[in-house]
Amino acid sequence: MLSITVELDDTWVEPLYEHVHHGRCLSLFEMARCELLREIGFPNEQLLAEGKALVITKLNATYKREVKRGTVTVTCDRAEVLGRVLIIYQTLLNERGKPAVELVIESVFMDTETRRAMELPADFLQAFNTWAAG
């Protein structure tokens, strides 16, 4: 499991509702996934330089509690590979450590030149599976 901690200040909060807008929560999940890529040795910048992009094909978010100002934790809990598809299960924990949002996200690799889905790079797959098993 990977987790990051983020301090949410007024810039994160939608004044009308006094909580973080659901779309902004997706940005928090993206921050954690980018950290996961760095942790396994494949930062997004490197992938793009190599002509590979990890693109989202599907997401399913369950909003359980409001996300408000304060310190939140965003996790990448577990992951799996189904063919060309990477599936990552994530959770956003509110300041009290309670699950506020749960996300299941599917991604595939795209060749940035052809703009087509591509096979998972073997070295990435090995690093990703090692992380997922750990």
C-alpha positions as CSV (number, residue, x, y, z in Angstrom):
1,M,0.0,0.0,0.0
2,L,1.1,3.5,-0.7
3,S,-0.2,6.6,1.0
4,I,0.3,10.3,0.8
5,T,-0.8,13.0,3.1
6,V,-2.2,16.3,1.8
7,E,-3.1,19.4,3.8
8,L,-6.3,20.9,2.4
9,D,-6.6,24.6,2.9
10,D,-9.3,27.1,1.7
11,T,-8.0,26.8,-1.9
12,W,-9.3,23.2,-2.0
13,V,-12.7,24.0,-0.6
14,E,-15.8,25.0,-2.7
15,P,-17.1,28.0,-0.7
16,L,-20.8,27.3,-1.6
17,Y,-20.7,23.9,0.0
18,E,-17.9,24.3,2.5
19,H,-16.3,21.0,1.3
20,V,-14.0,19.8,-1.4
21,H,-15.8,19.5,-4.7
22,H,-16.1,15.9,-6.0
23,G,-14.0,16.7,-9.1
24,R,-11.2,18.0,-6.9
25,C,-11.1,14.7,-5.0
26,L,-10.1,13.1,-8.3
27,S,-7.0,15.4,-8.3
28,L,-6.0,14.0,-4.9
29,F,-6.2,10.5,-6.2
30,E,-4.1,11.4,-9.2
31,M,-1.4,12.8,-6.9
32,A,-1.2,9.4,-5.2
33,R,-1.1,7.5,-8.4
34,C,1.7,9.7,-9.7
35,E,3.6,9.0,-6.4
36,L,3.0,5.3,-7.0
37,L,4.6,5.5,-10.5
38,R,7.6,7.3,-9.0
39,E,7.9,4.7,-6.2
40,I,8.0,1.8,-8.6
41,G,10.6,3.6,-10.8
42,F,8.4,4.9,-13.6
43,P,7.6,8.5,-13.1
44,N,5.0,9.9,-15.5
45,E,7.6,12.3,-17.0
46,Q,9.8,9.3,-17.9
47,L,7.0,7.4,-19.4
48,L,6.0,10.4,-21.6
49,A,9.6,10.9,-22.7
50,E,9.6,7.2,-23.8
51,G,6.4,7.8,-25.9
52,K,4.1,6.0,-23.4
53,A,1.1,7.5,-21.6
54,L,-0.9,5.8,-18.9
55,V,-4.4,6.9,-19.7
56,I,-7.6,6.4,-17.6
57,T,-10.3,4.3,-19.3
58,K,-12.7,3.9,-16.5
59,L,-13.3,5.0,-12.9
60,N,-15.9,4.2,-10.3
61,A,-16.0,6.6,-7.3
62,T,-18.1,6.1,-4.2
63,Y,-18.5,9.3,-2.1
64,K,-19.2,8.3,1.6
65,R,-18.4,11.5,3.5
66,E,-17.6,15.1,2.9
67,V,-14.0,16.0,2.5
68,K,-13.2,19.2,4.3
69,R,-10.2,21.4,5.2
70,G,-7.5,19.7,7.1
71,T,-5.1,16.8,6.7
72,V,-6.3,13.9,4.5
73,T,-4.6,10.7,3.5
74,V,-4.9,9.2,0.0
75,T,-3.9,5.6,-0.6
76,C,-3.3,3.2,-3.4
77,D,-4.5,0.1,-1.5
78,R,-4.1,-2.7,-4.0
79,A,-3.8,-3.3,-7.7
80,E,-4.2,-5.9,-10.3
81,V,-3.6,-6.5,-14.0
82,L,-6.2,-7.9,-16.4
83,G,-4.7,-8.2,-19.9
84,R,-3.7,-4.7,-20.9
85,V,-5.7,-3.1,-18.1
86,L,-4.2,-1.8,-14.8
87,I,-6.8,-1.6,-12.0
88,I,-5.9,0.4,-8.9
89,Y,-8.1,0.6,-5.8
90,Q,-7.7,3.8,-3.8
91,T,-9.2,5.4,-0.7
92,L,-9.3,9.0,0.5
93,L,-9.4,9.2,4.3
94,N,-10.7,12.3,5.9
95,E,-9.0,14.1,8.8
96,R,-10.5,11.6,11.3
97,G,-9.1,8.7,9.3
98,K,-12.5,7.6,8.0
99,P,-13.0,6.6,4.4
100,A,-14.5,9.6,2.6
101,V,-14.1,8.4,-1.0
102,E,-13.3,5.1,-2.5
103,L,-12.1,4.8,-6.1
104,V,-11.5,2.0,-8.5
105,I,-9.6,3.2,-11.6
106,E,-8.7,1.4,-14.8
107,S,-5.9,2.5,-17.0
108,V,-4.1,1.3,-20.2
109,F,-0.8,2.3,-21.8
110,M,-1.1,4.4,-25.0
111,D,1.6,4.8,-27.6
112,T,1.9,8.6,-27.8
113,E,2.8,8.5,-31.5
114,T,0.1,6.2,-32.8
115,R,-2.4,7.2,-30.1
116,R,-3.4,3.5,-29.7
117,A,-3.4,1.2,-26.7
118,M,-0.3,-0.8,-26.4
119,E,0.9,-3.9,-24.5
120,L,2.1,-3.3,-21.0
121,P,5.9,-2.7,-21.0
122,A,7.5,-5.8,-19.5
123,D,9.7,-3.8,-17.1
124,F,6.8,-1.7,-15.9
125,L,4.6,-4.8,-15.5
126,Q,7.3,-6.5,-13.4
127,A,7.7,-3.5,-11.1
128,F,3.9,-3.0,-10.8
129,N,3.3,-6.6,-10.0
130,T,6.0,-6.6,-7.4
131,W,4.5,-3.5,-5.7
132,A,1.0,-5.0,-6.0
133,A,2.1,-8.3,-4.4
134,G,4.0,-6.5,-1.5
